[in-house]
Amino acid sequence: PQPLRAFVSGNKTREYSDEKFVYTEFRMDIPVPSYLFALVVGNLKEKVVGHRTSVITEPENIEFAAKELEDMDLMLEQLETYINFPYVWGYYKVVILPPSFPIGGMENPLLTFASPSIIVGDKSNVGVAIHEMAHSWTGNLVTNRNWQSFWLNEGFTMFLERAGARQYMGEEYVPIDVVAAYSELQADIKQFGENDTFSSLTPQYDGRSPDDAFSTVPYEKGYHYLKYIESIIGVEDFKGIIQNWIANNAYKSVVADDFKAHLKSEFFKRQGPKGLLKFYTKLNWNTWVYEPGEPPVRALVESEQIIDAKKLAQEYLDLKGEASPENYNRFRNFFVRAQAITINYFLENKQNLTLELVKRFEADFSDLLTNIRQCELINRFLRLCIVTKYTERYDLLVKYMGSIGRMRYVTPVFVELKENDMLDFAWEIYRQHESFYHPIARKTFQTVLNS
């Protein structure tokens, strides 16, 4: 009905209207699994940002969102060049959904769903856009056959995302993102329990829903395994192996053993039978793919900004809130993910945190830490407030928890409340915002609070 608009995960072929209705027809010629079919209807406006990319959201937000995502054509071209396989879908569209959307993005072909948390105003969270674009190859063209092989979607897509981010955001960004994400991986594994197969690349559901296993494990543990294989084979050879994997398996559904066979074939071509035997000895497939817990080998990454982010945190800890460190404003020049590393360092040293320190840190960077749009920082800052019983910020905490439903940014706060003997307060917050949260998020938050 007028004035609503409809968009579908397909190419628009025709649109016409009468006094009451707008009629829109779409066509999808490429076979996709059912989970990639998407439909959105609402008071929506579309703005073209490139010759094959556009943004869709409410009219009052469209200019802000389009500015944030104005470089999508460049991102798409960079991925296409790296993968050496064309983007076959036609137009690439992102629709910015309401804030209750429970995940960062969903890679529906031609109609990516995205959380408004990626629209910050400084392009600091556009990595999500690169990630969802990369799914156009790993996930949408080469698709996991079952949810036990989900890492073939997400681990590969993280690998491609960071290859794209290295070009778009610069060489130093990627190691910072990897280090910040590893802390999130460790938190998820701790939440599951190190012996639970949900911390494995091959989760065993045993009657549990695949939604219950949703975490950074297939993303980050999968990424670290691919980086480990790359370290054995070499960067350029592994790039060729990834390119061939996509070219050989496009329009197919695959499982982990298919990738194992692909590795065997590719390495045999490159190194012969002796080299293949040596490679298989190092591959450590069963441990990486089937065993729970942290990655057996962590990708070695470092940068000056990572070192300085941790150094600055230690300087604050040493001063105990009595003063700010010398040249503390360098924090403002860090990537947002490096700023997150600074706050993570505080959270990893909770025994040394004081209320005075947190208040000092807030006084120095209040505009960054209390900005509800910048979920990367405010969710971590609020956890500092919980640890140190900074009660004057509890109103902000309650407000924040009802402003965004993305599980990545809400679940850690509920976990922190529970771990600091504030379970009643956590339930109070949950019940206040329960109707706002998506059903998938509700189930996750209830599991956290009931465990």
C-alpha positions as CSV (number, residue, x, y, z in Angstrom):
1,P,0.0,0.0,0.0
2,Q,1.1,3.6,-0.6
3,P,3.4,5.1,0.6
4,L,5.2,1.9,1.6
5,R,7.9,0.3,-0.6
6,A,8.9,-3.3,-1.0
7,F,12.4,-4.7,-1.7
8,V,13.3,-8.4,-2.3
9,S,16.5,-10.3,-2.6
10,G,16.3,-10.1,-6.4
11,N,16.8,-7.7,-9.3
12,K,13.9,-5.3,-9.8
13,T,12.4,-5.7,-13.2
14,R,9.3,-3.5,-13.1
15,E,7.5,-1.0,-10.8
16,Y,4.2,0.7,-11.3
17,S,1.5,2.2,-9.1
18,D,-2.1,3.2,-8.8
19,E,-3.9,5.4,-6.3
20,K,-3.7,2.8,-3.5
21,F,-0.7,0.5,-4.2
22,V,2.8,0.4,-5.5
23,Y,3.5,-2.9,-7.5
24,T,7.1,-4.0,-7.7
25,E,8.4,-7.1,-9.5
26,F,11.7,-8.9,-8.9
27,R,13.6,-11.7,-10.5
28,M,16.3,-14.0,-9.2
29,D,18.0,-16.2,-11.8
30,I,20.7,-17.6,-9.6
31,P,19.7,-20.6,-7.4
32,V,20.0,-19.8,-3.6
33,P,19.2,-21.7,-0.4
34,S,16.0,-20.7,1.3
35,Y,17.8,-18.9,4.2
36,L,19.0,-16.3,1.7
37,F,15.5,-15.2,0.6
38,A,14.6,-11.8,2.0
39,L,11.8,-9.3,1.8
40,V,11.5,-5.9,3.5
41,V,8.5,-3.5,3.4
42,G,8.3,-0.1,5.0
43,N,8.5,3.6,4.7
44,L,11.8,3.3,2.8
45,K,13.9,5.3,0.4
46,E,16.7,4.1,-1.9
47,K,19.8,6.2,-2.7
48,V,22.3,5.2,-5.3
49,V,25.9,5.6,-4.1
50,G,27.7,4.0,-7.1
51,H,27.3,2.5,-10.5
52,R,26.2,-0.9,-8.9
53,T,25.6,-0.1,-5.2
54,S,22.8,1.6,-3.2
55,V,21.5,2.2,0.3
56,I,17.9,1.7,1.5
57,T,16.5,3.0,4.8
58,E,13.9,5.5,6.2
59,P,13.8,8.8,4.4
60,E,14.9,10.8,7.5
61,N,18.1,8.7,7.8
62,I,19.0,8.1,4.1
63,E,21.5,10.9,3.6
64,F,23.5,10.0,6.8
65,A,23.6,6.3,5.9
66,A,24.4,6.9,2.3
67,K,27.4,9.1,3.2
68,E,28.7,6.4,5.5
69,L,28.5,3.8,2.8
70,E,29.5,6.0,-0.2
71,D,32.6,3.9,-0.9
72,M,30.8,0.6,-1.5
73,D,31.6,0.5,-5.2
74,L,35.3,0.7,-4.3
75,M,35.0,-2.1,-1.7
76,L,33.2,-4.3,-4.3
77,E,35.9,-3.7,-6.9
78,Q,38.7,-4.4,-4.4
79,L,37.1,-7.7,-3.4
80,E,36.4,-8.7,-7.0
81,T,40.1,-8.1,-7.9
82,Y,41.4,-10.1,-5.0
83,I,39.0,-13.0,-5.6
84,N,39.5,-13.0,-9.3
85,F,35.9,-14.0,-9.9
86,P,33.2,-11.6,-11.0
87,Y,30.4,-10.3,-8.8
88,V,27.6,-12.1,-10.6
89,W,24.5,-10.9,-8.7
90,G,23.9,-7.6,-10.5
91,Y,23.2,-4.7,-8.1
92,Y,24.5,-4.6,-4.5
93,K,22.0,-3.1,-2.0
94,V,22.2,-2.6,1.7
95,V,19.0,-1.9,3.8
96,I,19.6,-0.4,7.2
97,L,17.1,-2.1,9.5
98,P,15.6,-0.9,12.8
99,P,17.9,-1.0,15.9
100,S,16.4,-4.2,17.3
101,F,18.0,-6.2,14.4
102,P,20.1,-8.8,16.4
103,I,23.2,-9.2,14.2
104,G,25.6,-6.9,12.4
105,G,24.5,-7.9,8.9
106,M,22.8,-10.7,6.9
107,E,24.1,-11.3,3.4
108,N,20.9,-11.8,1.4
109,P,21.9,-11.5,-2.2
110,L,21.0,-8.1,-3.7
111,L,19.5,-7.0,-0.3
112,T,22.0,-7.2,2.5
113,F,20.3,-6.5,5.9
114,A,22.4,-4.4,8.3
115,S,22.2,-3.1,11.8
116,P,22.1,0.7,12.2
117,S,25.1,0.2,14.6
118,I,27.3,0.2,11.5
119,I,26.3,3.8,10.7
120,V,28.4,5.7,13.2
121,G,29.3,8.9,11.3
122,D,33.1,8.2,11.0
123,K,33.1,5.1,8.8
124,S,34.7,3.1,11.6
125,N,32.3,0.2,11.4
126,V,32.1,-0.2,7.6
127,G,34.0,-3.5,7.9
128,V,30.6,-5.1,8.3
129,A,29.7,-3.8,4.8
130,I,32.9,-5.4,3.4
131,H,32.1,-8.6,5.2
132,E,28.6,-8.9,3.8
133,M,29.9,-8.1,0.3
134,A,32.5,-10.9,0.6
135,H,29.6,-13.3,1.3
136,S,28.6,-12.7,-2.3
137,W,31.3,-15.3,-3.0
138,T,31.8,-17.3,0.2
139,G,28.3,-18.1,1.5
140,N,26.1,-17.1,-1.4
141,L,28.0,-18.7,-4.3
142,V,29.9,-21.3,-2.3
143,T,27.5,-22.3,0.5
144,N,27.9,-24.5,3.6
145,R,25.7,-27.6,3.1
146,N,24.9,-27.8,6.8
147,W,25.4,-25.7,10.0
148,Q,28.2,-27.9,11.2
149,S,30.2,-26.5,8.3
150,F,29.2,-22.9,9.0
151,W,32.8,-21.9,9.3
152,L,33.2,-22.4,5.5
153,N,30.9,-19.4,5.2
154,E,32.1,-17.2,8.0
155,G,35.8,-18.1,8.5
156,F,36.4,-17.6,4.7
157,T,34.4,-14.4,4.7
158,M,36.4,-13.0,7.6
159,F,39.5,-13.8,5.6
160,L,38.2,-12.0,2.6
161,E,36.9,-9.1,4.7
162,R,40.3,-8.5,6.1
163,A,41.9,-8.8,2.7
164,G,39.5,-6.1,1.5
165,A,39.9,-4.0,4.7
166,R,43.7,-4.1,4.2
167,Q,43.2,-2.3,0.9
168,Y,40.4,0.1,2.0
169,M,41.5,1.0,5.6
170,G,45.2,0.4,5.4
171,E,47.7,-2.2,6.4
172,E,47.7,-1.3,10.1
173,Y,44.0,-1.8,10.6
174,V,43.9,-5.5,10.1
175,P,46.2,-6.6,12.9
176,I,44.3,-4.3,15.2
177,D,41.0,-5.8,14.2
178,V,42.3,-9.3,14.7
179,V,43.6,-8.6,18.2
180,A,40.3,-6.9,19.3
181,A,38.3,-9.8,17.8
182,Y,40.4,-12.4,19.6
183,S,39.2,-11.0,23.0
184,E,35.6,-11.5,21.8
185,L,36.4,-15.0,20.7
186,Q,37.9,-15.8,24.1
187,A,34.8,-14.4,25.8
188,D,32.5,-16.6,23.7
189,I,34.5,-19.7,24.4
190,K,34.4,-18.9,28.1
191,Q,30.6,-18.5,27.9
192,F,30.1,-21.8,26.2
193,G,32.8,-23.7,28.2
194,E,36.1,-24.8,26.6
195,N,34.9,-28.4,26.4
196,D,31.5,-27.6,24.7
197,T,31.6,-28.4,21.0
198,F,30.0,-25.0,20.3
199,S,33.6,-23.7,20.7
200,S,34.6,-26.1,17.9
201,L,34.5,-25.5,14.2
202,T,32.2,-28.5,14.0
203,P,29.6,-28.0,16.7
204,Q,27.5,-31.0,17.8
205,Y,23.9,-29.8,18.4
206,D,22.4,-32.8,20.1
207,G,18.9,-31.4,20.0
208,R,20.0,-27.8,20.5
209,S,19.2,-25.1,18.0
210,P,21.9,-23.8,15.7
211,D,20.9,-20.3,16.9
212,D,22.3,-21.3,20.3
213,A,25.7,-21.8,18.8
214,F,25.8,-18.3,17.2
215,S,29.1,-16.7,18.2
216,T,32.5,-15.5,16.9
217,V,33.8,-19.1,16.9
218,P,33.1,-19.9,13.2
219,Y,34.2,-16.4,12.2
220,E,37.4,-16.0,14.2
221,K,38.6,-19.6,14.8
222,G,37.9,-20.2,11.1
223,Y,39.9,-17.2,10.2
224,H,42.9,-18.2,12.3
225,Y,42.9,-21.7,10.8
226,L,43.0,-20.2,7.3
227,K,45.8,-17.9,8.4
228,Y,47.6,-20.9,9.8
229,I,47.3,-22.8,6.5
230,E,48.5,-19.6,4.7
231,S,51.6,-19.6,6.9
232,I,52.4,-23.1,5.8
233,I,51.7,-22.6,2.1
234,G,52.7,-19.0,1.5
235,V,50.6,-15.9,0.9
236,E,50.5,-15.9,-2.9
237,D,49.9,-19.7,-3.2
238,F,47.1,-19.6,-0.6
239,K,45.5,-16.7,-2.4
240,G,45.4,-18.9,-5.6
241,I,44.0,-21.8,-3.6
242,I,41.2,-19.5,-2.3
243,Q,40.5,-18.2,-5.8
244,N,40.3,-21.8,-7.2
245,W,38.1,-22.9,-4.3
246,I,35.5,-20.3,-5.2
247,A,35.8,-20.8,-9.0
248,N,35.5,-24.6,-8.7
249,N,32.6,-24.6,-6.2
250,A,30.5,-21.7,-7.3
251,Y,26.8,-22.5,-7.3
252,K,27.4,-25.5,-5.0
253,S,26.9,-26.5,-1.4
254,V,30.0,-27.8,0.4
255,V,31.2,-29.4,3.6
256,A,34.5,-29.2,5.4
257,D,35.8,-32.4,3.9
258,D,35.4,-30.8,0.4
259,F,37.8,-28.1,1.4
260,K,40.2,-30.7,2.8
261,A,40.1,-32.5,-0.6
262,H,40.6,-29.2,-2.3
263,L,43.7,-28.4,-0.2
264,K,45.1,-31.8,-1.0
265,S,44.6,-31.4,-4.8
266,E,46.0,-27.9,-4.8
267,F,49.0,-28.6,-2.8
268,F,49.8,-31.7,-4.8
269,K,49.8,-29.6,-8.0
270,R,52.2,-27.1,-6.3
271,Q,54.5,-29.4,-4.4
272,G,54.1,-32.9,-5.6
273,P,53.7,-36.1,-3.5
274,K,56.6,-35.4,-1.0
275,G,55.5,-31.8,-0.4
276,L,51.9,-33.0,0.0
277,L,53.0,-35.5,2.8
278,K,54.9,-32.7,4.6
279,F,51.9,-30.4,4.3
280,Y,49.5,-33.0,5.6
281,T,51.7,-33.5,8.6
282,K,51.5,-29.8,9.5
283,L,47.8,-29.3,8.5
284,N,46.6,-30.6,11.9
285,W,43.1,-30.9,10.5
286,N,41.3,-32.9,13.2
287,T,42.5,-30.7,16.0
288,W,41.6,-27.5,14.3
289,V,38.2,-28.6,12.8
290,Y,36.9,-30.9,15.5
291,E,38.4,-30.0,18.9
292,P,36.8,-27.4,21.1
293,G,38.6,-24.5,22.7
294,E,40.8,-21.7,21.5
295,P,42.7,-22.0,18.2
296,P,45.8,-24.3,18.5
297,V,47.9,-21.6,16.9
298,R,47.1,-17.9,17.0
299,A,47.8,-15.8,14.0
300,L,50.8,-13.7,14.8
301,V,49.9,-10.0,14.4
302,E,51.3,-6.9,15.9
303,S,51.4,-3.2,15.2
304,E,52.7,-0.1,16.9
305,Q,49.1,1.0,17.5
306,I,48.3,-2.2,19.3
307,I,51.4,-1.8,21.5
308,D,50.6,1.8,22.2
309,A,46.9,1.1,23.0
310,K,47.9,-1.4,25.7
311,K,50.7,0.9,26.9
312,L,48.2,3.7,27.4
313,A,45.9,1.5,29.4
314,Q,48.8,0.5,31.6
315,E,49.7,4.1,32.1
316,Y,46.2,4.8,33.3
317,L,46.3,1.8,35.7
318,D,49.6,2.9,37.1
319,L,48.3,6.4,37.9
320,K,45.1,5.0,39.5
321,G,43.0,7.9,38.4
322,E,45.1,10.5,40.2
323,A,46.1,12.1,36.9
324,S,45.9,11.5,33.2
325,P,49.0,9.9,31.4
326,E,51.3,12.2,29.5
327,N,50.1,12.6,25.9
328,Y,46.8,10.8,26.8
329,N,45.1,12.4,23.8
330,R,46.9,10.1,21.4
331,F,43.9,7.8,22.2
332,R,41.8,10.0,19.9
333,N,44.1,9.1,16.9
334,F,43.7,5.4,17.3
335,F,41.5,3.3,15.1
336,V,38.2,2.6,17.0
337,R,39.2,-1.0,17.2
338,A,42.5,0.0,18.9
339,Q,40.5,2.2,21.3
340,A,38.6,-1.0,22.1
341,I,41.9,-2.8,22.8
342,T,42.7,-0.1,25.4
343,I,39.4,-0.7,27.1
344,N,39.8,-4.5,26.8
345,Y,43.1,-4.2,28.6
346,F,41.3,-2.5,31.5
347,L,38.7,-5.4,31.5
348,E,41.5,-7.9,31.5
349,N,42.9,-6.3,34.6
350,K,39.8,-5.8,36.6
351,Q,41.6,-6.4,39.8
352,N,43.4,-3.1,39.3
353,L,40.5,-1.0,38.2
354,T,39.2,1.7,40.4
355,L,36.2,4.0,40.2
356,E,38.6,7.0,40.2
357,L,40.4,5.6,37.2
358,V,37.2,5.1,35.2
359,K,36.0,8.6,36.1
360,R,39.3,10.0,34.9
361,F,39.2,8.0,31.7
362,E,35.6,9.2,31.1
363,A,36.6,12.9,31.8
364,D,39.3,12.6,29.2
365,F,37.1,11.0,26.5
366,S,33.5,11.4,27.5
367,D,32.5,12.4,23.9
368,L,33.7,9.1,22.6
369,L,32.8,6.7,25.5
370,T,29.2,7.8,26.0
371,N,28.2,8.2,22.4
372,I,25.3,5.7,22.0
373,R,26.0,5.5,18.2
374,Q,29.5,4.2,18.8
375,C,28.6,0.8,20.2
376,E,32.2,-0.5,19.9
377,L,33.2,1.8,22.7
378,I,30.1,2.5,24.9
379,N,29.4,-1.2,25.5
380,R,32.9,-1.6,26.9
381,F,32.8,1.6,28.9
382,L,29.6,0.6,30.5
383,R,31.2,-2.7,31.5
384,L,33.9,-0.6,33.2
385,C,31.1,1.2,35.1
386,I,29.6,-2.1,36.2
387,V,32.9,-3.5,37.5
388,T,33.7,-0.3,39.5
389,K,30.1,0.3,40.6
390,Y,29.9,3.7,38.9
391,T,26.2,4.1,39.8
392,E,25.9,7.6,38.2
393,R,26.1,5.9,34.8
394,Y,23.5,3.3,35.4
395,D,20.8,5.5,33.8
396,L,23.0,5.6,30.7
397,L,23.4,1.8,30.9
398,V,19.6,1.3,31.0
399,K,19.1,3.7,28.1
400,Y,21.9,2.1,26.0
401,M,20.5,-1.4,26.5
402,G,17.2,-0.3,25.0
403,S,18.8,1.6,22.1
404,I,20.4,-1.3,20.2
405,G,19.5,-5.0,19.9
406,R,22.7,-6.3,18.2
407,M,23.8,-9.2,20.4
408,R,27.5,-8.5,19.9
409,Y,27.0,-5.2,21.8
410,V,24.4,-6.2,24.3
411,T,25.3,-9.8,25.4
412,P,28.7,-8.8,27.0
413,V,26.9,-6.2,29.2
414,F,24.5,-8.7,30.5
415,V,27.4,-11.1,31.1
416,E,29.2,-8.4,33.0
417,L,26.2,-7.6,35.2
418,K,25.8,-11.3,36.0
419,E,29.5,-11.8,36.9
420,N,29.4,-8.8,39.2
421,D,26.5,-10.0,41.3
422,M,24.0,-7.7,39.6
423,L,21.6,-10.4,38.3
424,D,18.5,-8.8,39.6
425,F,19.4,-5.5,37.9
426,A,20.2,-7.4,34.7
427,W,16.7,-9.0,34.7
428,E,15.2,-5.6,35.4
429,I,16.9,-4.1,32.4
430,Y,15.9,-7.2,30.3
431,R,12.3,-7.0,31.2
432,Q,12.1,-3.3,30.5
433,H,13.4,-3.8,27.0
434,E,12.1,-7.3,26.2
435,S,9.5,-6.2,23.7
436,F,12.2,-4.2,21.8
437,Y,14.6,-7.2,21.5
438,H,14.4,-9.6,18.5
439,P,13.2,-13.1,19.4
440,I,16.7,-14.6,18.6
441,A,18.3,-12.0,20.9
442,R,15.7,-12.6,23.7
443,K,16.6,-16.3,23.7
444,T,20.3,-15.5,23.9
445,F,19.9,-13.0,26.7
446,Q,17.7,-15.4,28.7
447,T,20.2,-18.2,28.3
448,V,23.0,-15.9,29.6
449,L,21.0,-14.7,32.6
450,N,19.7,-18.2,33.4
451,S,23.0,-20.1,33.1
